[in-house]
Amino acid sequence: MFNLFKKDPLKNLRKQYAQKLEEARDLQRQGNIKGFAQKSAEAEALMQQIEQQSKTS
């Protein structure tokens, strides 16, 4: 019953992942390739966490 009010950690990670991808896209459009690469790497790390947690769930 109390699991109903428990927040889903995967939902938060997916939201962060989408935000990092948007930031990376914006940096790429501005011509900041180093920033794009950094944000893309951060997004990839988040995706690995999402995949790892979804396997354990």
Summary of the structure (lengths in Angstrom):
residues: 57
radius of gyration: 14.3
end to end distance: 18.3
largest distance: 50.2
contacts: 128
relative contact order: 0.16
helix: 88%
strand: 0%
